[in-house]
Amino acid sequence: MTFLIAPADGYDSYISVEDADAYVSRFGLDGWPASQDEKEKLLRRATQYIALKYEPKQQHLDPVHINIKAATVEAALRAKDLWVDVDSQAIIEDTMGPMSTTYAAPKNGGQKAFPVIDNLMRGLGSRSNSAVFMLRRI
């Protein structure tokens, strides 16, 4: 199967495996697999996540903005945590015999937050967590 890189039609990833390898090496990141097939799977999953969560603006996809490429690699390194199913109810208190523990209610609906990805994508997507609100006096 051919691994297509954006902006090619029907692309699989925002970044090539070779460029992802260079990014991982340059930043000294851990958890990057050795297998080419595994890298491609992770980059496909990460691209899906970036596309759906941030909706990158078209002007940043041809050529692909360097921060979108970096965010894709960062997401690939966290691929197993990107789409975690969350229980509809969180356990906030646990009692075992005479001991009781109370937990805070989960934030983000129980989903993990990825600040490095959010910051890399700031301003590059339709949903990039960088909304600016202007208030006007009437």
Contacts in CASP RR format, 6 or more apart in sequence:
PFRMAT RR
TARGET T0000
AUTHOR 0000-0000-0000
METHOD contacts of the structure
MODEL  1
MTFLIAPADGYDSYISVEDADAYVSRFGLDGWPASQDEKEKLLRRATQYI
ALKYEPKQQHLDPVHINIKAATVEAALRAKDLWVDVDSQAIIEDTMGPMS
TTYAAPKNGGQKAFPVIDNLMRGLGSRSNSAVFMLRRI
3 12 0 8 1.000
3 13 0 8 1.000
3 16 0 8 1.000
3 17 0 8 1.000
3 40 0 8 1.000
4 10 0 8 1.000
4 11 0 8 1.000
4 12 0 8 1.000
4 13 0 8 1.000
5 11 0 8 1.000
5 12 0 8 1.000
5 13 0 8 1.000
5 14 0 8 1.000
5 15 0 8 1.000
5 16 0 8 1.000
5 64 0 8 1.000
6 13 0 8 1.000
6 14 0 8 1.000
6 47 0 8 1.000
6 61 0 8 1.000
6 62 0 8 1.000
6 64 0 8 1.000
7 61 0 8 1.000
7 62 0 8 1.000
7 63 0 8 1.000
7 64 0 8 1.000
11 47 0 8 1.000
12 40 0 8 1.000
12 43 0 8 1.000
12 44 0 8 1.000
12 47 0 8 1.000
13 40 0 8 1.000
13 43 0 8 1.000
13 44 0 8 1.000
13 46 0 8 1.000
13 47 0 8 1.000
13 72 0 8 1.000
14 43 0 8 1.000
14 47 0 8 1.000
14 50 0 8 1.000
14 56 0 8 1.000
14 61 0 8 1.000
14 64 0 8 1.000
14 68 0 8 1.000
14 69 0 8 1.000
14 72 0 8 1.000
15 23 0 8 1.000
15 43 0 8 1.000
15 64 0 8 1.000
15 69 0 8 1.000
15 72 0 8 1.000
15 73 0 8 1.000
17 36 0 8 1.000
17 39 0 8 1.000
17 40 0 8 1.000
17 43 0 8 1.000
19 69 0 8 1.000
20 32 0 8 1.000
20 39 0 8 1.000
20 43 0 8 1.000
20 72 0 8 1.000
20 73 0 8 1.000
20 76 0 8 1.000
21 32 0 8 1.000
21 39 0 8 1.000
23 29 0 8 1.000
23 69 0 8 1.000
23 70 0 8 1.000
23 73 0 8 1.000
24 32 0 8 1.000
24 73 0 8 1.000
24 77 0 8 1.000
29 73 0 8 1.000
29 77 0 8 1.000
31 77 0 8 1.000
32 39 0 8 1.000
32 77 0 8 1.000
33 39 0 8 1.000
33 42 0 8 1.000
39 76 0 8 1.000
42 76 0 8 1.000
42 77 0 8 1.000
42 79 0 8 1.000
43 72 0 8 1.000
43 73 0 8 1.000
43 76 0 8 1.000
45 75 0 8 1.000
45 76 0 8 1.000
45 79 0 8 1.000
45 82 0 8 1.000
46 72 0 8 1.000
46 73 0 8 1.000
46 74 0 8 1.000
46 75 0 8 1.000
46 76 0 8 1.000
46 79 0 8 1.000
46 82 0 8 1.000
47 72 0 8 1.000
49 75 0 8 1.000
49 79 0 8 1.000
49 82 0 8 1.000
49 83 0 8 1.000
50 56 0 8 1.000
50 68 0 8 1.000
50 71 0 8 1.000
50 72 0 8 1.000
50 75 0 8 1.000
50 117 0 8 1.000
50 121 0 8 1.000
53 127 0 8 1.000
54 71 0 8 1.000
54 121 0 8 1.000
54 124 0 8 1.000
54 125 0 8 1.000
54 126 0 8 1.000
54 127 0 8 1.000
54 128 0 8 1.000
55 125 0 8 1.000
55 126 0 8 1.000
55 127 0 8 1.000
56 65 0 8 1.000
56 68 0 8 1.000
56 121 0 8 1.000
56 124 0 8 1.000
56 125 0 8 1.000
56 126 0 8 1.000
57 124 0 8 1.000
57 125 0 8 1.000
57 126 0 8 1.000
60 68 0 8 1.000
60 124 0 8 1.000
60 125 0 8 1.000
61 68 0 8 1.000
65 124 0 8 1.000
67 120 0 8 1.000
67 121 0 8 1.000
67 124 0 8 1.000
68 120 0 8 1.000
68 121 0 8 1.000
68 124 0 8 1.000
70 120 0 8 1.000
71 116 0 8 1.000
71 117 0 8 1.000
71 120 0 8 1.000
71 121 0 8 1.000
74 114 0 8 1.000
74 116 0 8 1.000
74 117 0 8 1.000
74 120 0 8 1.000
75 82 0 8 1.000
75 114 0 8 1.000
75 117 0 8 1.000
78 114 0 8 1.000
78 117 0 8 1.000
81 112 0 8 1.000
84 111 0 8 1.000
84 112 0 8 1.000
86 106 0 8 1.000
86 109 0 8 1.000
86 110 0 8 1.000
86 111 0 8 1.000
90 103 0 8 1.000
90 105 0 8 1.000
90 106 0 8 1.000
90 110 0 8 1.000
91 103 0 8 1.000
92 102 0 8 1.000
92 103 0 8 1.000
92 104 0 8 1.000
92 105 0 8 1.000
93 100 0 8 1.000
93 101 0 8 1.000
93 102 0 8 1.000
93 103 0 8 1.000
94 100 0 8 1.000
94 101 0 8 1.000
94 103 0 8 1.000
95 101 0 8 1.000
107 113 0 8 1.000
118 128 0 8 1.000
118 129 0 8 1.000
121 128 0 8 1.000
121 129 0 8 1.000
122 128 0 8 1.000
122 129 0 8 1.000
122 130 0 8 1.000
123 130 0 8 1.000
END
